[in-house]
Amino acid sequence: MADPTEHLLTAATAPSYGRAIRDGVEHVARHLVEAGAPTTGPDVERLAKRVADVDLDAPVDDVRSALDELSSLYLDDAVWFHHPRYVAHLNCPVVIPALLAEVVVSAVNSSLDTWDQSAGGTLVERRLVDWTAARLGLGADADGVFTTGGTASNLQALLLARGETVAATRAPLSRLRVLASADAHFSVEKAADVLGLGREAVVRVPVDRHHRMEPVALERELLRCLADGAVPMAVVATAGTTDFGVIDPLAEIAATCARHRVWLHVDAAFGGGLLASRRRRHLLDGIERADSVTVDFHKTFFQPVSSSAVLVRDGRTLRHVTMHAEYLNPRTAVVPNQVDKSMQTTRRFDALKLWLTLRLMGADAVGELFDAAIDAAHTLYDALADDPDLEMAAAPELSTLVLRYRPAEMPVGVADELNPRIRRALFERGDAVVAGTKVDGHSWLKLTLLNAATTHAQLLEVVELVRATGKELGAQLEEAC
Ligand SMILES: *Cc1c(COP(=O)(O)O)cnc(C)c1O
């Protein structure tokens, strides 16, 4: 048997480490160049068999063989977010400086829980927390920490809100309520569940016809909670809803929260990228009055998964996640230990990706990438406004378009049947990847645009694929009736 320490990254193996990584990078680059479509529409059974057939107890001989095997299991049939006809979920093409950082992050493998496992890494993360908080306008006492995603950031924010509310009111968990719009992300309900409140503790505040939370309805629901003897623990406003990409009226909601002394959390998982925009930062006006904010860098800052942060106006509220262990972060520590602020212990140095992105590109360039995607959504909306075959659910605010194939005189019931089929066919044929959603019980398609390199003409190609597939499948549907 060969010496297994050859596989450990040490001073002695630095040359073979370099070769392996270069081989890997070239392999991925080849796939990027050769991927002619956003997906092959792989068949689950076929891929599952290939994965199951791998003998995990019989390793391959070398890096090349491992990469070739990986191609057949994964890369040949990957779903490529950089492809112009991938317009489905909130997945972004990633920026190269962040990929450079990934190499460093995983090789050095710092853990950001304590100073003695990270040193400068802790300081880099803290600078980025401060940078983000400053762009949010949260004030001098702000703080925060990087997390694995919007779900984790929302959970931590609501955990802090729970801590503050219970400290102030002594209310039992069963009386606590979280108010969020009907279009808020499902992670709010998940968080309420995890926090011991139960999903029923989330009160869904109605939205207006643009799918924005109605401040008047928020006021009404808050009063109703109080009349019922419940305790509003937090209001969650969304800055960029997952489906429609609209921003709740933050300033009005903030005023309502201040009047009722309720914690305001702003879920800016999607809209957070506006912090880097020179043209649209004002859309987030009012966010500076939040008690906590979620920003997903792995959405609109074009970072590889995972990279998110939760920011708080008052850093002292992070004490609700603080625990001390003698071996790790004793109370008497005189060095910064980020574990004091995090729900995780061992934690990746994801912040380095954003750091190198800002150092190599600058924030304005990141903002331009997001602005370009928003421009593209608006241009496409205008181009399709009078389209006889397509209906649009709403005008875009950020970069999502919710539309459906429904020529004049097609009954809505037929469109409800047809649109999910269009989506499935586009995926299975590898033509395009679009998302689907339901609005008031009806089926729609959703295009999420995040690729600044995609042209208007390329987006129109996706639309023409939707139309052609709709015509074809619609005819079949009619024949079957
Ligand atoms: C994507 C999203 C989330 C969840 O974030 P993850 O990073 O996927 O965990 C939360 N809220 C909103 C509004 C989102 O769009």
The ligand as an SDF file (V2000), in Angstrom:
LIG
                    3D

 15 15  0  0  0  0  0  0  0  0999 V2000
  -33.1850   32.4820   -0.3990 C   0  0  0  0  0  0  0  0  0  0  0  0
  -33.9480   33.1520    0.6760 C   0  0  0  0  0  0  0  0  0  0  0  0
  -33.8510   32.7310    2.0070 C   0  0  0  0  0  0  0  0  0  0  0  0
  -33.1030   31.4730    2.3790 C   0  0  0  0  0  0  0  0  0  0  0  0
  -31.7560   31.6410    2.2150 O   0  0  0  0  0  0  0  0  0  0  0  0
  -30.7900   30.3730    2.0480 P   0  0  0  0  0  0  0  0  0  0  0  0
  -29.4790   31.0200    1.8170 O   0  0  0  0  0  0  0  0  0  0  0  0
  -31.3130   29.5890    0.8850 O   0  0  0  0  0  0  0  0  0  0  0  0
  -30.8540   29.5960    3.3180 O   0  0  0  0  0  0  0  0  0  0  0  0
  -34.4860   33.4650    2.9660 C   0  0  0  0  0  0  0  0  0  0  0  0
  -35.2240   34.5450    2.6440 N   0  0  0  0  0  0  0  0  0  0  0  0
  -35.3570   34.9790    1.3750 C   0  0  0  0  0  0  0  0  0  0  0  0
  -36.1870   36.1900    1.0930 C   0  0  0  0  0  0  0  0  0  0  0  0
  -34.7380   34.2820    0.3470 C   0  0  0  0  0  0  0  0  0  0  0  0
  -34.8930   34.6950   -0.9170 O   0  0  0  0  0  0  0  0  0  0  0  0
  1  2  1  0
  2  3  1  0
  2 14  2  0
  3  4  1  0
  3 10  2  0
  4  5  1  0
  5  6  1  0
  6  7  2  0
  6  8  1  0
  6  9  1  0
 10 11  1  0
 11 12  2  0
 12 13  1  0
 12 14  1  0
 14 15  1  0
M  END
$$$$
